[in-house]
Amino acid sequence: MNSPLADRIRPDSLDAIVGQIHLLGEGKVLRNILETGNIPNMIFYGPSGTGKTTVANIAALRANKRLYRLNATNASVADIKAVVNDAENLLGQNGVLLYLDEIQNFNKKQQQSLLECIETGKVTLIAATTENPYFYVYNAILSRSTVFEFLPVDAEDIEIALTRAVDILTEEYNLTVDTDALRHIADTSAGDVRKALNTLEISLTATRPDSDGAIHITLDTIEETTAKKAFRHDRDGDSHYDVLSALQKSVRGSDADAALHYAARLLAAGDLASLCRRILVIAAEDVGLAYPQAITVTKACVDAALQLGLPEARIPLAEAVILLSTAPKSNSVICAIDEAMHDVENTQTGDIPLHLKDSHYSGAKKLGRGEAYKYPHNYADNYIEQQYLPDKIKGKKYYKFGNNKNEQAARAYWSAIKERKNLTKKSKPE
């Protein structure tokens, strides 16, 4: 093997890249740009092993530009000047594309030197960084570049890359790799395709052929190579949903310790997406209006986790799990919407009252649309009693205030207003 496996199977087309559907899927902005071949200056921001270098290679091919690669950890201003010199002679008659990895390691002066080479248009810059470019990249470069964020690759997509690698390796070796071994590599690679491929390659090197020259890589082989025991978690089977169910029921039961345990199971399996989705559901379904700010905090924790990736993602997610577990609980929201949905889907609820229908068009008045509507803001306390539900269900009550401080405060507020309205109404002479 003359070069690393990750380089040998590097895709040369957009369709062969795994992950980054939000950027490279059909009709997405980056894909459209690359397909035109008219490549602007860009900054690729995201974790290692997510396809930044691969996309830069394809960009150079599409634009028919000569590709230069530099790494800011060891490159200098002289290296940049050398690229500019090549762009000005016959070597770069179509222009050159400079791929600068780890741009955050360039100081301000070094980054400023890049401006000279991208201003003329002879050099197209694609800079890559694992750090937030808005913190580490010079503003003048940011203003001349389009930023694209690369996300950690899902385990399912990493498995596709691993399967492709095995197919290539079997052309050279009498090789078989167990499915659960590939699954474990994908689950423990933290969204990094390169890391996964390196693990597969190391496992191949570390496995001795049998007497027939056959190499068989098992789950045990991978566990020994990665020094990390596989956690049995079938993302598509019962165990997956059992863990999610146990997590939600533990949070609902206000047991932070149990909730953290089941969250840890999902994290150990690399199932970041399922954990993020479930805690967002819990915030609305089980905490709800007892602490309505919970979903805002949970969303912030989820956003932070997705930006950080594993292993750091465990910290904000644990914060959300503990917050939800210890927060007051109310299921009034899900009960209300489910009952309303049941009526809409299973009963004849009737037409919308005339006074609530849209009246912002000519002829609406002739049809009686909106004529009797009372604008609540024109009345004391911004409230006036009128019918909102259709006639057939006009007395229906879907929402019932939960037995918690927040909802009971809202109940007391509206009870006081409605009581004042009734007293005022009764005090008026017939």
TORSEDREN-468592 format. One line per 2 residues: number of its first residue (from 1); their letters; for each residue x, y, z of C-alpha. Coordinates in nm, 3 decimals, decimal comma. Example, Ala and Ser with C-alpha at 12.3 -4.5 7.8 and 13.67 -1.06 7.14 Angstrom:
2
1) AS) 1,230:-0,450:0,780 ~ 1,367:-0,106:0,714
***
This chain:
430
1) MN) 0,000:0,000:0,000 ~ 0,182:0,307:-0,126
3) SP) -0,058:0,568:0,009 ~ -0,311:0,581:0,293
5) LA) -0,642:0,408:0,225 ~ -0,830:0,736:0,274
7) DR) -0,638:0,889:-0,018 ~ -0,673:0,583:-0,239
9) IR) -1,052:0,578:-0,222 ~ -1,100:0,954:-0,220
11) PD) -1,406:1,030:-0,439 ~ -1,355:1,216:-0,766
13) SL) -1,723:1,302:-0,815 ~ -1,985:1,477:-0,604
15) DA) -2,218:1,177:-0,607 ~ -1,950:0,956:-0,450
17) IV) -1,905:1,181:-0,146 ~ -2,074:1,054:0,169
19) GQ) -2,252:1,301:0,396 ~ -2,290:1,679:0,353
21) IH) -2,628:1,644:0,181 ~ -2,714:1,995:0,304
23) LL) -2,432:2,125:0,083 ~ -2,396:1,871:-0,197
25) GE) -2,744:1,730:-0,244 ~ -2,930:1,798:-0,566
27) GK) -3,015:2,166:-0,592 ~ -2,803:2,268:-0,293
29) VL) -2,592:2,583:-0,319 ~ -2,241:2,436:-0,306
31) RN) -2,325:2,163:-0,553 ~ -2,470:2,418:-0,794
33) IL) -2,155:2,630:-0,766 ~ -1,924:2,335:-0,829
35) ET) -2,124:2,215:-1,128 ~ -2,087:2,552:-1,301
37) GN) -1,708:2,531:-1,276 ~ -1,704:2,900:-1,183
39) IP) -1,547:2,862:-0,841 ~ -1,545:3,161:-0,601
41) NM) -1,321:3,206:-0,299 ~ -1,459:2,984:-0,024
43) IF) -1,399:2,883:0,335 ~ -1,482:2,527:0,438
45) YG) -1,552:2,507:0,810 ~ -1,601:2,180:0,996
47) PS) -1,442:1,884:1,175 ~ -1,167:1,668:1,030
49) GT) -1,258:1,388:0,795 ~ -1,581:1,539:0,666
51) GK) -1,485:1,590:0,300 ~ -1,337:1,940:0,286
53) TT) -1,022:1,834:0,098 ~ -1,217:1,605:-0,133
55) VA) -1,456:1,883:-0,234 ~ -1,161:2,117:-0,298
57) NI) -1,006:1,856:-0,530 ~ -1,331:1,824:-0,722
59) AA) -1,363:2,202:-0,740 ~ -1,023:2,225:-0,908
61) LR) -1,119:1,955:-1,159 ~ -1,449:2,125:-1,240
63) AN) -1,281:2,459:-1,291 ~ -0,989:2,307:-1,484
65) KR) -0,751:2,484:-1,251 ~ -0,412:2,371:-1,128
67) LY) -0,444:2,266:-0,763 ~ -0,194:2,367:-0,496
69) RL) -0,220:2,243:-0,139 ~ -0,069:2,418:0,159
71) NA) -0,111:2,359:0,529 ~ -0,101:2,672:0,744
73) TN) 0,075:2,484:1,025 ~ 0,399:2,484:0,825
75) AS) 0,344:2,710:0,522 ~ 0,490:3,058:0,491
77) VA) 0,437:3,379:0,297 ~ 0,709:3,259:0,058
79) DI) 0,499:2,952:-0,024 ~ 0,205:3,174:-0,111
81) KA) 0,425:3,392:-0,333 ~ 0,542:3,080:-0,513
83) VV) 0,183:2,991:-0,592 ~ 0,123:3,342:-0,726
85) ND) 0,432:3,317:-0,947 ~ 0,307:2,991:-1,097
87) AE) -0,033:3,150:-1,158 ~ 0,134:3,422:-1,361
89) NL) 0,317:3,185:-1,594 ~ 0,212:2,907:-1,826
91) LG) 0,168:2,656:-1,540 ~ -0,150:2,830:-1,441
93) QN) -0,292:2,956:-1,767 ~ -0,647:2,873:-1,648
95) GV) -0,571:3,010:-1,306 ~ -0,483:2,810:-1,000
97) LL) -0,680:2,694:-0,701 ~ -0,502:2,720:-0,368
99) YL) -0,631:2,489:-0,100 ~ -0,506:2,618:0,234
101) DE) -0,577:2,380:0,520 ~ -0,594:2,491:0,886
103) IQ) -0,603:2,861:0,795 ~ -0,662:2,945:1,161
105) NF) -0,290:2,881:1,217 ~ -0,196:3,177:0,996
107) NK) -0,142:3,504:1,183 ~ -0,298:3,827:1,063
109) KQ) 0,002:3,927:0,851 ~ 0,012:3,588:0,681
111) QQ) -0,359:3,602:0,612 ~ -0,325:3,952:0,471
113) SL) -0,070:3,820:0,221 ~ -0,347:3,602:0,077
115) LE) -0,541:3,913:-0,024 ~ -0,283:4,005:-0,285
117) CI) -0,318:3,671:-0,463 ~ -0,699:3,650:-0,464
119) ET) -0,766:4,011:-0,566 ~ -0,638:3,957:-0,922
121) GK) -0,855:3,652:-0,975 ~ -0,567:3,438:-1,097
123) VT) -0,569:3,249:-0,769 ~ -0,890:3,106:-0,626
125) LI) -0,868:3,039:-0,253 ~ -1,040:2,757:-0,072
127) AA) -0,940:2,776:0,293 ~ -1,031:2,504:0,539
129) TT) -1,057:2,530:0,915 ~ -1,183:2,325:1,207
131) EN) -1,238:2,646:1,405 ~ -1,514:2,903:1,369
133) PY) -1,390:3,124:1,081 ~ -1,571:3,426:1,218
135) FY) -1,333:3,414:1,514 ~ -1,011:3,312:1,342
137) VY) -1,016:3,437:0,984 ~ -0,924:3,795:0,893
139) NA) -1,233:4,003:0,808 ~ -1,100:4,111:0,470
141) IL) -1,076:3,746:0,363 ~ -1,417:3,664:0,507
143) SR) -1,575:3,948:0,311 ~ -1,428:3,806:-0,012
145) ST) -1,527:3,446:0,057 ~ -1,834:3,231:0,099
147) VF) -1,840:3,019:0,414 ~ -1,974:2,662:0,400
149) EF) -2,009:2,454:0,714 ~ -1,929:2,082:0,690
151) LP) -2,100:1,864:0,952 ~ -1,986:1,537:1,112
153) VD) -2,077:1,247:0,883 ~ -2,355:1,017:1,004
155) AE) -2,252:0,662:1,094 ~ -2,476:0,523:0,817
157) DI) -2,285:0,726:0,558 ~ -1,949:0,628:0,705
159) EI) -2,051:0,264:0,661 ~ -2,101:0,332:0,291
161) AL) -1,744:0,463:0,265 ~ -1,612:0,165:0,461
163) TR) -1,796:-0,081:0,236 ~ -1,648:0,090:-0,068
165) AV) -1,303:0,061:0,088 ~ -1,350:-0,310:0,158
167) DI) -1,448:-0,366:-0,207 ~ -1,124:-0,200:-0,317
169) LT) -0,913:-0,391:-0,066 ~ -1,057:-0,725:-0,175
171) EE) -0,898:-0,665:-0,515 ~ -0,560:-0,689:-0,341
173) YN) -0,632:-0,924:-0,051 ~ -0,842:-1,229:0,024
175) LT) -1,036:-1,019:0,272 ~ -1,368:-1,041:0,455
177) VD) -1,493:-0,794:0,716 ~ -1,790:-0,870:0,941
179) TD) -2,085:-0,631:0,919 ~ -2,085:-0,564:1,293
181) AL) -1,716:-0,475:1,272 ~ -1,787:-0,211:1,006
183) RH) -2,080:-0,085:1,212 ~ -1,858:-0,047:1,518
185) IA) -1,594:0,145:1,323 ~ -1,862:0,381:1,191
187) DT) -2,021:0,428:1,533 ~ -1,693:0,507:1,708
189) SA) -1,543:0,739:1,447 ~ -1,721:1,052:1,573
191) GD) -1,833:1,155:1,224 ~ -1,476:1,137:1,084
193) VR) -1,454:0,933:0,762 ~ -1,075:0,949:0,753
195) KA) -1,052:0,815:1,107 ~ -1,282:0,527:1,014
197) LN) -1,077:0,436:0,708 ~ -0,754:0,454:0,906
199) TL) -0,902:0,217:1,165 ~ -0,996:-0,029:0,891
201) EI) -0,649:-0,006:0,740 ~ -0,474:-0,059:1,074
203) SL) -0,698:-0,359:1,145 ~ -0,602:-0,507:0,809
205) TA) -0,232:-0,466:0,889 ~ -0,277:-0,612:1,237
207) TR) -0,469:-0,922:1,125 ~ -0,265:-1,228:1,029
209) PD) -0,383:-1,433:0,730 ~ -0,490:-1,790:0,792
211) SD) -0,324:-2,091:0,629 ~ -0,510:-2,021:0,304
213) GA) -0,401:-1,657:0,301 ~ -0,747:-1,532:0,394
215) IH) -0,784:-1,229:0,622 ~ -1,095:-1,212:0,836
217) IT) -1,159:-0,894:1,034 ~ -1,409:-0,942:1,316
219) LD) -1,563:-0,717:1,578 ~ -1,304:-0,845:1,826
221) TI) -1,029:-0,735:1,588 ~ -1,171:-0,385:1,569
223) EE) -1,216:-0,362:1,947 ~ -0,853:-0,457:1,997
225) TT) -0,741:-0,207:1,734 ~ -0,944:0,083:1,872
227) AK) -0,912:-0,021:2,237 ~ -1,282:0,056:2,264
229) KA) -1,543:-0,208:2,334 ~ -1,845:-0,210:2,105
231) FR) -2,171:-0,100:2,255 ~ -2,455:-0,314:2,125
233) HD) -2,696:-0,064:1,978 ~ -2,904:-0,138:1,671
235) RD) -3,010:0,195:1,530 ~ -3,290:0,032:1,333
237) GD) -3,404:-0,229:1,585 ~ -3,588:-0,266:1,913
239) SH) -3,287:-0,187:2,131 ~ -3,261:0,159:1,974
241) YD) -3,621:0,247:2,057 ~ -3,595:0,081:2,398
243) VL) -3,311:0,315:2,494 ~ -3,500:0,620:2,365
245) SA) -3,813:0,510:2,551 ~ -3,619:0,456:2,873
247) LQ) -3,455:0,797:2,835 ~ -3,786:0,980:2,794
249) KS) -3,957:0,792:3,076 ~ -3,663:0,864:3,307
251) VR) -3,676:1,236:3,230 ~ -4,055:1,233:3,267
253) GS) -4,007:1,063:3,603 ~ -3,754:1,333:3,706
255) DA) -3,473:1,079:3,754 ~ -3,165:1,265:3,627
257) DA) -2,930:0,976:3,701 ~ -3,123:0,724:3,495
259) AL) -3,173:0,977:3,216 ~ -2,798:1,041:3,202
261) HY) -2,734:0,668:3,184 ~ -2,956:0,622:2,878
263) AA) -2,817:0,936:2,719 ~ -2,469:0,790:2,770
265) RL) -2,577:0,473:2,589 ~ -2,679:0,675:2,286
267) LA) -2,357:0,877:2,298 ~ -2,145:0,561:2,331
269) AG) -2,315:0,433:2,017 ~ -2,238:0,760:1,837
271) DL) -2,612:0,820:1,792 ~ -2,600:1,195:1,835
273) AS) -2,897:1,268:1,608 ~ -3,144:1,049:1,797
275) LC) -3,048:1,194:2,134 ~ -3,081:1,553:2,007
277) RR) -3,420:1,487:1,850 ~ -3,558:1,307:2,154
279) IL) -3,467:1,570:2,412 ~ -3,628:1,839:2,195
281) VI) -3,946:1,633:2,196 ~ -3,923:1,584:2,573
283) AA) -3,888:1,959:2,631 ~ -4,226:2,019:2,466
285) ED) -4,408:1,699:2,557 ~ -4,311:1,640:2,921
287) VG) -4,195:1,978:3,051 ~ -4,404:2,201:2,830
289) LA) -4,571:2,503:2,982 ~ -4,457:2,417:3,335
291) YP) -4,123:2,566:3,227 ~ -4,163:2,697:2,869
293) QA) -3,804:2,824:2,857 ~ -3,684:2,462:2,871
295) IT) -3,720:2,410:2,497 ~ -3,517:2,726:2,427
297) VT) -3,233:2,608:2,650 ~ -3,254:2,256:2,506
299) KA) -3,239:2,389:2,149 ~ -2,929:2,592:2,238
301) CV) -2,767:2,281:2,387 ~ -2,853:2,076:2,077
303) DA) -2,710:2,342:1,844 ~ -2,391:2,355:2,049
305) AL) -2,361:1,975:2,046 ~ -2,404:1,951:1,669
307) QL) -2,145:2,221:1,615 ~ -1,897:2,065:1,857
309) GL) -1,940:1,704:1,757 ~ -1,836:1,415:1,977
311) PE) -1,683:1,381:2,229 ~ -1,743:1,742:2,341
313) AR) -2,110:1,723:2,241 ~ -2,176:1,510:2,549
315) IP) -2,141:1,818:2,774 ~ -2,420:2,045:2,645
317) LA) -2,643:1,740:2,590 ~ -2,591:1,632:2,950
319) EA) -2,680:1,986:3,057 ~ -3,009:1,961:2,868
321) VI) -3,087:1,615:3,007 ~ -3,029:1,728:3,366
323) LL) -3,231:2,047:3,313 ~ -3,527:1,855:3,170
325) ST) -3,509:1,590:3,442 ~ -3,514:1,841:3,725
327) AP) -3,766:2,084:3,568 ~ -4,134:2,089:3,671
329) KS) -4,347:1,873:3,443 ~ -4,666:1,927:3,244
331) NS) -4,822:1,728:2,960 ~ -5,102:1,979:2,902
333) VI) -4,964:2,072:2,558 ~ -4,957:1,722:2,407
335) CA) -5,295:1,635:2,560 ~ -5,451:1,950:2,413
337) ID) -5,312:1,914:2,061 ~ -5,382:1,539:2,044
339) EA) -5,746:1,594:2,141 ~ -5,778:1,873:1,884
341) MH) -5,616:1,655:1,616 ~ -5,855:1,371:1,703
343) DV) -6,158:1,594:1,645 ~ -6,023:1,733:1,318
345) EN) -5,946:1,386:1,183 ~ -6,251:1,199:1,313
347) TQ) -6,550:1,436:1,349 ~ -6,741:1,699:1,156
349) TG) -6,625:2,018:1,327 ~ -6,812:2,263:1,104
351) DI) -6,717:2,578:0,920 ~ -6,512:2,869:1,053
353) PL) -6,738:3,144:1,197 ~ -6,805:3,425:0,947
355) HL) -6,662:3,697:1,169 ~ -6,323:3,516:1,179
357) KD) -6,288:3,467:0,805 ~ -6,050:3,674:0,595
359) SH) -6,195:4,009:0,495 ~ -5,898:4,162:0,314
361) YS) -6,030:4,143:-0,038 ~ -6,297:4,314:-0,246
363) GA) -6,633:4,151:-0,209 ~ -6,563:4,015:0,140
365) KK) -6,815:4,254:0,295 ~ -7,090:4,135:0,061
367) LG) -7,023:3,783:0,182 ~ -7,038:3,890:0,546
369) RG) -6,676:3,808:0,606 ~ -6,526:3,958:0,923
371) EA) -6,805:4,211:0,980 ~ -6,891:4,119:1,337
373) YK) -6,533:4,061:1,447 ~ -6,429:4,241:1,767
375) YP) -6,063:4,344:1,777 ~ -5,946:4,248:2,131
377) HN) -5,687:4,526:2,151 ~ -5,965:4,781:2,141
379) YA) -6,096:4,659:2,476 ~ -5,976:4,668:2,835
381) DN) -5,720:4,401:2,920 ~ -5,693:4,329:2,545
383) YI) -5,980:4,087:2,579 ~ -6,340:4,067:2,465
385) EQ) -6,561:3,760:2,474 ~ -6,665:3,627:2,135
387) QY) -6,697:3,289:1,962 ~ -6,387:3,149:1,799
389) LP) -6,463:2,779:1,751 ~ -6,702:2,654:1,480
391) DK) -7,067:2,625:1,585 ~ -7,061:2,246:1,604
393) IK) -6,788:2,243:1,869 ~ -6,825:2,590:2,017
395) GK) -6,823:2,463:2,374 ~ -6,522:2,234:2,332
397) KY) -6,232:2,265:2,578 ~ -5,901:2,121:2,457
399) YK) -5,649:2,291:2,681 ~ -5,664:2,224:3,053
401) FG) -5,426:2,423:3,274 ~ -5,161:2,201:3,426
403) NN) -5,115:2,174:3,800 ~ -4,792:2,374:3,816
405) KN) -4,692:2,723:3,917 ~ -4,656:2,866:3,568
407) EQ) -4,983:2,740:3,423 ~ -5,176:2,812:3,742
409) AA) -5,048:3,171:3,727 ~ -5,180:3,198:3,370
411) RA) -5,511:3,047:3,483 ~ -5,543:3,299:3,767
413) YW) -5,459:3,586:3,529 ~ -5,733:3,498:3,280
415) SA) -5,984:3,405:3,548 ~ -5,947:3,752:3,701
417) IK) -5,992:3,926:3,364 ~ -6,296:3,721:3,268
419) ER) -6,452:3,769:3,611 ~ -6,414:4,148:3,578
421) KN) -6,577:4,133:3,235 ~ -6,871:3,935:3,374
423) LT) -6,916:4,175:3,666 ~ -6,910:4,472:3,429
425) KK) -7,160:4,303:3,203 ~ -7,396:4,225:3,494
427) SK) -7,375:4,579:3,632 ~ -7,507:4,730:3,309
429) PE) -7,884:4,797:3,312 ~ -8,105:4,577:3,095
***
